[in-house]
């Protein structure tokens, strides 16, 4: 049996390693920062809104540029989340609905 080679050249490998290090630095830096400072109650409240804001920043442009497939997937995900209160079910429903429109629509 022969070995599996990926065929990645040195510059590509350097970029991959560099981005991995940058990702780690961002995550570790956040933990380090919040060990050094104590956020005020106002800052904690403000930071509590960041995940929803980031999610909207990713989803809204995709829906605006998207077509029927994206809208049906989003509607199915929202409906599943409201009905079942399960993130896994919402992801599955949205993906399945978008796939069905792509496959059969």
C-alpha atoms as an extended CHARMM CRD file, in Angstrom:
* protein
*
       105  EXT
         1         1  UNK       CA              0.0000000000        0.0000000000        0.0000000000  PROA      1               0.0000000000
         2         2  UNK       CA              1.3860000000        3.3910000000       -0.9240000000  PROA      2               0.0000000000
         3         3  UNK       CA              1.4140000000        6.4230000000        1.3430000000  PROA      3               0.0000000000
         4         4  UNK       CA             -1.0310000000        9.2640000000        0.9020000000  PROA      4               0.0000000000
         5         5  UNK       CA              0.5130000000       12.5830000000       -0.0610000000  PROA      5               0.0000000000
         6         6  UNK       CA             -1.3800000000       15.8410000000        0.0540000000  PROA      6               0.0000000000
         7         7  UNK       CA              0.8840000000       17.7860000000       -2.2760000000  PROA      7               0.0000000000
         8         8  UNK       CA              0.8190000000       21.0320000000       -0.2940000000  PROA      8               0.0000000000
         9         9  UNK       CA              3.5620000000       23.4450000000       -1.2280000000  PROA      9               0.0000000000
        10        10  UNK       CA              5.5540000000       25.3820000000        1.4020000000  PROA      10              0.0000000000
        11        11  UNK       CA              3.8090000000       28.7820000000        0.9760000000  PROA      11              0.0000000000
        12        12  UNK       CA              0.3590000000       27.1970000000        1.3230000000  PROA      12              0.0000000000
        13        13  UNK       CA              1.4410000000       25.2800000000        4.4140000000  PROA      13              0.0000000000
        14        14  UNK       CA              2.9140000000       28.4710000000        5.9010000000  PROA      14              0.0000000000
        15        15  UNK       CA             -0.3750000000       30.3220000000        5.3460000000  PROA      15              0.0000000000
        16        16  UNK       CA             -2.3750000000       27.5020000000        6.9460000000  PROA      16              0.0000000000
        17        17  UNK       CA             -0.0870000000       27.4430000000        9.9870000000  PROA      17              0.0000000000
        18        18  UNK       CA             -0.1140000000       31.2490000000       10.1850000000  PROA      18              0.0000000000
        19        19  UNK       CA             -3.9120000000       31.3900000000       10.1600000000  PROA      19              0.0000000000
        20        20  UNK       CA             -4.0950000000       28.6460000000       12.7870000000  PROA      20              0.0000000000
        21        21  UNK       CA             -1.7640000000       30.6680000000       15.0070000000  PROA      21              0.0000000000
        22        22  UNK       CA             -3.7760000000       33.8520000000       14.3910000000  PROA      22              0.0000000000
        23        23  UNK       CA             -7.0020000000       32.0490000000       15.2980000000  PROA      23              0.0000000000
        24        24  UNK       CA             -5.4560000000       30.6710000000       18.4520000000  PROA      24              0.0000000000
        25        25  UNK       CA             -4.0800000000       34.1090000000       19.3870000000  PROA      25              0.0000000000
        26        26  UNK       CA             -7.5310000000       35.6840000000       19.0210000000  PROA      26              0.0000000000
        27        27  UNK       CA             -9.2020000000       33.0620000000       21.1780000000  PROA      27              0.0000000000
        28        28  UNK       CA             -6.4770000000       32.8990000000       23.8040000000  PROA      28              0.0000000000
        29        29  UNK       CA             -6.1960000000       36.6910000000       23.8220000000  PROA      29              0.0000000000
        30        30  UNK       CA             -9.8720000000       37.0370000000       24.6850000000  PROA      30              0.0000000000
        31        31  UNK       CA             -9.5480000000       34.6480000000       27.6050000000  PROA      31              0.0000000000
        32        32  UNK       CA             -6.3860000000       36.3960000000       28.7640000000  PROA      32              0.0000000000
        33        33  UNK       CA             -8.0110000000       39.8210000000       28.5240000000  PROA      33              0.0000000000
        34        34  UNK       CA            -11.0200000000       38.8410000000       30.5920000000  PROA      34              0.0000000000
        35        35  UNK       CA             -8.7790000000       37.3340000000       33.2570000000  PROA      35              0.0000000000
        36        36  UNK       CA             -7.0310000000       40.7090000000       33.5500000000  PROA      36              0.0000000000
        37        37  UNK       CA            -10.0890000000       42.9620000000       33.7210000000  PROA      37              0.0000000000
        38        38  UNK       CA            -13.4830000000       42.7110000000       35.3770000000  PROA      38              0.0000000000
        39        39  UNK       CA            -16.2130000000       43.9640000000       33.0520000000  PROA      39              0.0000000000
        40        40  UNK       CA            -18.8600000000       46.1870000000       34.5800000000  PROA      40              0.0000000000
        41        41  UNK       CA            -22.4790000000       44.9760000000       34.6540000000  PROA      41              0.0000000000
        42        42  UNK       CA            -23.1960000000       47.3340000000       31.7410000000  PROA      42              0.0000000000
        43        43  UNK       CA            -20.3410000000       45.8120000000       29.6950000000  PROA      43              0.0000000000
        44        44  UNK       CA            -21.5350000000       42.2820000000       30.5060000000  PROA      44              0.0000000000
        45        45  UNK       CA            -25.0200000000       43.2020000000       29.2960000000  PROA      45              0.0000000000
        46        46  UNK       CA            -23.5980000000       44.7900000000       26.1640000000  PROA      46              0.0000000000
        47        47  UNK       CA            -21.4190000000       41.7530000000       25.4020000000  PROA      47              0.0000000000
        48        48  UNK       CA            -24.4540000000       39.5140000000       25.8560000000  PROA      48              0.0000000000
        49        49  UNK       CA            -25.8970000000       40.9460000000       22.6270000000  PROA      49              0.0000000000
        50        50  UNK       CA            -22.8020000000       40.2570000000       20.5170000000  PROA      50              0.0000000000
        51        51  UNK       CA            -23.6260000000       36.6550000000       19.4250000000  PROA      51              0.0000000000
        52        52  UNK       CA            -27.0650000000       37.6090000000       18.0660000000  PROA      52              0.0000000000
        53        53  UNK       CA            -25.6560000000       40.6650000000       16.3490000000  PROA      53              0.0000000000
        54        54  UNK       CA            -22.9040000000       38.6650000000       14.6760000000  PROA      54              0.0000000000
        55        55  UNK       CA            -25.4040000000       36.0260000000       13.5840000000  PROA      55              0.0000000000
        56        56  UNK       CA            -27.6120000000       38.6820000000       11.9880000000  PROA      56              0.0000000000
        57        57  UNK       CA            -24.5660000000       40.2150000000       10.2920000000  PROA      57              0.0000000000
        58        58  UNK       CA            -23.8860000000       36.8800000000        8.5850000000  PROA      58              0.0000000000
        59        59  UNK       CA            -27.4590000000       35.8290000000        7.7970000000  PROA      59              0.0000000000
        60        60  UNK       CA            -29.1120000000       39.0380000000        6.5710000000  PROA      60              0.0000000000
        61        61  UNK       CA            -26.7280000000       39.7360000000        3.6430000000  PROA      61              0.0000000000
        62        62  UNK       CA            -27.0240000000       36.1070000000        2.5150000000  PROA      62              0.0000000000
        63        63  UNK       CA            -30.8160000000       36.3410000000        2.5740000000  PROA      63              0.0000000000
        64        64  UNK       CA            -30.8250000000       39.6760000000        0.7570000000  PROA      64              0.0000000000
        65        65  UNK       CA            -28.6270000000       38.2780000000       -2.0250000000  PROA      65              0.0000000000
        66        66  UNK       CA            -30.2360000000       34.8530000000       -1.9100000000  PROA      66              0.0000000000
        67        67  UNK       CA            -33.2020000000       33.4700000000       -3.6900000000  PROA      67              0.0000000000
        68        68  UNK       CA            -35.9980000000       31.0480000000       -2.9540000000  PROA      68              0.0000000000
        69        69  UNK       CA            -33.6590000000       28.3450000000       -1.6370000000  PROA      69              0.0000000000
        70        70  UNK       CA            -32.1970000000       30.5890000000        1.0610000000  PROA      70              0.0000000000
        71        71  UNK       CA            -35.5630000000       32.0200000000        2.1130000000  PROA      71              0.0000000000
        72        72  UNK       CA            -37.2190000000       28.6010000000        2.3510000000  PROA      72              0.0000000000
        73        73  UNK       CA            -34.2740000000       27.2630000000        4.3600000000  PROA      73              0.0000000000
        74        74  UNK       CA            -34.3610000000       30.2310000000        6.7270000000  PROA      74              0.0000000000
        75        75  UNK       CA            -38.1330000000       29.9750000000        7.1730000000  PROA      75              0.0000000000
        76        76  UNK       CA            -37.9030000000       26.2570000000        7.8960000000  PROA      76              0.0000000000
        77        77  UNK       CA            -35.1210000000       26.8340000000       10.4280000000  PROA      77              0.0000000000
        78        78  UNK       CA            -37.1070000000       29.5460000000       12.2190000000  PROA      78              0.0000000000
        79        79  UNK       CA            -40.2730000000       27.4100000000       12.2300000000  PROA      79              0.0000000000
        80        80  UNK       CA            -38.4040000000       24.4000000000       13.6040000000  PROA      80              0.0000000000
        81        81  UNK       CA            -36.7480000000       26.4930000000       16.2950000000  PROA      81              0.0000000000
        82        82  UNK       CA            -40.0650000000       28.0000000000       17.3730000000  PROA      82              0.0000000000
        83        83  UNK       CA            -41.7830000000       24.6160000000       17.3720000000  PROA      83              0.0000000000
        84        84  UNK       CA            -39.1000000000       22.4450000000       18.9670000000  PROA      84              0.0000000000
        85        85  UNK       CA            -36.6700000000       24.8400000000       20.6870000000  PROA      85              0.0000000000
        86        86  UNK       CA            -33.8140000000       22.6830000000       19.4170000000  PROA      86              0.0000000000
        87        87  UNK       CA            -30.8380000000       24.1320000000       17.5770000000  PROA      87              0.0000000000
        88        88  UNK       CA            -30.0420000000       20.7590000000       15.9930000000  PROA      88              0.0000000000
        89        89  UNK       CA            -33.5920000000       20.3900000000       14.7010000000  PROA      89              0.0000000000
        90        90  UNK       CA            -33.5410000000       23.9460000000       13.3170000000  PROA      90              0.0000000000
        91        91  UNK       CA            -30.2520000000       23.3610000000       11.5010000000  PROA      91              0.0000000000
        92        92  UNK       CA            -31.5200000000       20.0710000000       10.0890000000  PROA      92              0.0000000000
        93        93  UNK       CA            -34.8740000000       21.5350000000        9.0100000000  PROA      93              0.0000000000
        94        94  UNK       CA            -33.2890000000       24.5590000000        7.3480000000  PROA      94              0.0000000000
        95        95  UNK       CA            -30.7000000000       22.4790000000        5.5360000000  PROA      95              0.0000000000
        96        96  UNK       CA            -33.2540000000       19.8850000000        4.4350000000  PROA      96              0.0000000000
        97        97  UNK       CA            -35.6740000000       22.5350000000        3.1690000000  PROA      97              0.0000000000
        98        98  UNK       CA            -32.9570000000       24.3910000000        1.2530000000  PROA      98              0.0000000000
        99        99  UNK       CA            -31.7570000000       21.1050000000       -0.2320000000  PROA      99              0.0000000000
       100       100  UNK       CA            -35.3030000000       20.1640000000       -1.2640000000  PROA      100             0.0000000000
       101       101  UNK       CA            -35.7480000000       23.4730000000       -3.0870000000  PROA      101             0.0000000000
       102       102  UNK       CA            -32.3620000000       23.0150000000       -4.7720000000  PROA      102             0.0000000000
       103       103  UNK       CA            -33.1000000000       19.3960000000       -5.7050000000  PROA      103             0.0000000000
       104       104  UNK       CA            -36.7560000000       19.6270000000       -6.7110000000  PROA      104             0.0000000000
       105       105  UNK       CA            -37.4600000000       23.3180000000       -7.1380000000  PROA      105             0.0000000000
